[in-house]
Amino acid sequence: MAVGKENVEVVEITKPRTDTRDYKRIVLPNSLQVLLISDPDTDKCAASMNVGVGSFSDPEGLEGLAHFLEHMLFYASEKYPLEDSYSTYISEHGGRTNAYTSSEHTNYYFDVNADCFEEALDRFAQFFIKPLMSSDATTREIKAVDSENQKNLLSDAWRINQLQKHLSEEGHPYHKFSTGNWDTLEVKPKARGVDTRDELLKFYKENYSANLMNLVIYAKESLDKIENRVLSKFQEIRNIDRIHPSFPGQPCTPEHLQVIVKTVPVKRGHKLRITWPMTPCIHHYMEGPSRYLGHLIGHEGEGSLFYVLKKLGWATSLSAGESDWTMEFSFFKVVIELTDAGHENAELIIGLLFKYITLLQQSGVCKWIFDELSAICEMTFHYQDKIPPIDYVVKISSNMQLYPSKDWLVGSSLPSIFSPEVIQSALNELTPNNVRIFWESTNFDGHTELTEPWYGTAFSVEKITASTIQEWMKRAPEEDLHLPSPNVFIPTDLSIKSLKEKVNIPVLLRKSEYSRLWYKPDTTFSTPKAYVKLDFYCPFTGSSPEANVLTDISTRLLMDYLNEYAYDAQVAGLYYAISHTDNGFQVTLTGYSHKLKILLETVIKKFTTFEVKSDRFNVIKELVIKECENYKFQQPYQQAMYYCSLLVKDRSWPWTDELEVLSVLEPEHLSRFYPQILSRIFIECYAAGNIESNEAELMIQHVENVLFKGTKPLSQALFPSQHLTNRVVNLEKGVTYCYTKEGLNPSDENSALLHYIQVHQDDFKLNIKLQLVALIAKQPAFHQLRSVEQLGYITVLMQRNDSGIRGVQFIIQSTVKGPKHIDSRVQAFLKMFETKLYEMPDDEFKSNVNALIEMKLEKHKNLREESGYFWREIQDGTLKFDRKDHEVAALKQLSKAEMIQFFDEHIKAGAPQKKALSVQVFSTTHATEETADAGEGKIVNIEDAFSFRRSRPLYGSFKGGIGHMKL
């Protein structure tokens, strides 16, 4: 690699045709490789540093050290010694920051408002120049790593991942436990006389070398300006010319192949994971062998493996592709979610999978399939949406370690060289002699004899031979497995519609007694894509737990019936969803506009021809029952969020009621109920993007014709009395309500607190005061409650918005303390924060106001983001499409005294007007916790959620006049 930036060979970096940003690769004198991105239109600047060392480099007996170091670099540096000042700076200037550790690299990243980028970048650079890792902070942060691990102990994804590692060669780093915990980072090292902090400093010194790092900078200025800035800030990073760590050898030896591993998951259900070690396809990324194989084995159209398994009632989902890969080894994985019947026939499912692989062998590699896939990939690349800079820089910096510079933006996403030999060679690795089968089912409980040491997962291992798999193939049902047909949904018209007028906000284009259409043509993104949403308000769907569940099943059945038809659309970049809502259901279509109308018409037609097929009903019912039963295995903080919604949202049903109802539901119940769903409806519509106004009107006219017109219409207009809306409980002033529940999973040692402070109904002036207080308090809350007090890894202060009712909430999950103690610490924090607010210098107040203004003025990155923003206004009934302008104007007028007055009135500990709800979920370890001194005024314990809900008045809804709003 060149040592001075002037010696760098200039390589043209492949970028999308629609991309107007400028890119430049430089190498600093210390061998740090950098990609500079100049985007004059950006509001946010971002940076990502990818360090070429990860958990595979953890020293023996110090599992999780690389991950622990990633945590520690956030604390402080010699240049900025105040603890957590980096994160505070980012947070107070409209940004966010994070990092992750993988097997062979560690990635640090942030974004921030553009005018604060220079200082943020300087603070970030110190991670890699002179970080401070005080012994006090080291001990505290080991607790955060331990809390992070505690959160994962009952997560099936983490458990199965570690089990796959456990069943591999002990001497290979793949075998290791990478997160770390109190035991590996504190107890065991101490027992051996090892000082973890010394090891941490040593690990940093030996591995964090500039020549192993790749940096991406995304900024507003010209490339030359960015280059000078990077040079001044990053050239001090030490370069010890560290050799790139490499880990040759395969993690799986013959003893780890040809095995079937039966394992017991936490959540109820059955799953097959069939995996093969394979040659990493990154060595042939232009030929795309794993993409080709994943496309066919994971296909869901007619004749595919999933189509057959679904028809047999054996599977509810299937995915296939390469995963867990490095430059040295890789796995090809097929993951199949099974029904109860599928679990009983798992051997035959494996037989069918191998029959499909045999079909691929016999068919040979098809050029037309590769060409079609290549064309879709090319279109996806060239018409990709802009994404937030923070996500973009992370993606690219990870690619820099793996690909030549011309392909940093592309990665493996553009297969363009047709090589039957390379694809055939990858296919030849998917054999019975090379397979590892992981079979998860709660039915195996009590029938296993081994335990994985890190997560305690129960499992057993049996060897299987190629002849056993041949036997399963023979026994598998004779089904018509065949290759997919050509994809009819690939758009051929990618032209941009010329628009007559430029509209910045949605306009009400059409209104009838049946529907209302909001229209927002694309004036910003110049992309051949559209976004269409139809929200069906159906008064009968939310009238009871039965109605709620039957509506949910009907939307899933509609998706199920359409799957093989619409799957091709999804492959070609046109997505649709039919989802259940509080007041009915929604149809969303997004993607290339060319064939969107055809897909919408097919979806609407399916509504009219819908009939309940009992076999599919039973499959979906079983799936919904499992989802309900698995509520109890959610993280305790998620349980607290669920209870909070149950308490404040009128007309929400508890999952326990729905589970009770589900057990007795039969297909005929839905056959009787389905016509009722559509009998009276109102449709709220939104059409945006590359669609002309007359096209949008014709689409909705078509929907009305199908549902409301004709000789036997399915639907009629709503009566004025039937218009529905989401209402929210108005908490009492001066009262803190307390709702305490035992965690639903006795094995989970985590407790959780959600402390919600309800403030006001949507109002520009009050909104900005609340947002400003939340912005200023966010990082101090994290610093005090997590970094200093180490209450738990999950510690957040965030805003809450229920149908336009605004507030803030603290969410904290902990194994070390119970929810009552945590609640008392939230009160103590608010008292401490009060002082910070009162003593805040005027310039700091102005700086926070400016940060919030810049966050509000941030432009939408793509059509989906813009549509989501405007749709929220329609859904809540607020319809303040120009909200940002009003709120920015209000912010410019706001004084510090007004903000403090707002805080004193609504949020301050003990404020007489304060409305608070403390939802406390306790684990068995905290069941006997003493009541801490809450220090708040009147405390009211809620015994029964529904009596409470009935006893409180509701906020009025902004949707008072839906369907009757004047044009």
Secondary structure, 3 states (H helix, E strand, C coil): CCCCHHHCCCCCCCCCCCCCCEEEEEECCCCCEEEEEECCCCCEEEEEEEECCCHHHCCCCCCCHHHHHHHHCCCEECCCCCCCHHHHHHHHCCCEEEEEECCCCEEEEEEEEHHHHHHHHHHHHHHHCCEECCHHHHHHHHHHHHHHHHHHCCCHHHHHHHHHHHCCCCCCHHHCCCCCCHHHHHHHHHHCCCCHHHHHHHHHHHHCCHHHEEEEEEECCCHHHHHHHHHHHHCCCCCCCCCCCCCCCCCCCHHHCCEEEEECCCCCCEEEEEEEEECCHHHHCCCCHHHHHHHHHCCCCCCCHHHHHHHCCCEEEEEEEEECCCCCCEEEEEEEEECHHHHHCHHHHHHHHHHHHHHHHHHCCCHHHHHHHHHHHHHHHHCCCCCCHHHHHHHHHHHHCCCCHHHCCCCCCCCCCCCHHHHHHHHCCCCHHHCEEEEEEHHHCCCCCEECCCCCCEEEEEECCHHHHHHHHHHCCCCCCCCCCCCCCCCCCCCCCCCCCCCCCCEEEEECCCEEEEEEECCCCCCCEEEEEEEEECCCCCCCHHHHHHHHHHHHHHHHHHHHHHHHHHHCCEEEEEEEECCEEEEEEEEECCCHHHHHHHHHHHHHHCCCCHHHHHHHHHHHHHHHHHHHHCCHHHHHHHHHHHHHECCCCCHHHHHHHHCCCCHHHHHHHHHHHHHEEEEEEEEEECCCHHHHHHHHHHHHHHHHCCCCCCCEECCHHHCCCCCEECCCCCEEEEEEEECCCCCCCCEEEEEEEEEEECCHHHHHHHHHHHHHHHHHHHHHHHHHCCCCCCEEEEEEEECCEEEEEEEEEECCCCHHHHHHHHHHHHHHHHHHHHCCCHHHHHHHHHHHHHHHCCCCCCHHHHHHHHHHHHHHCCCCCCHHHHHHHHHHHCCHHHHHHHHHHHCCCCCCCCEEEEEEEECHHHCCCCCCCCCCCEEEECCCHHHHHHHCCECCCHHHHCCCCCC
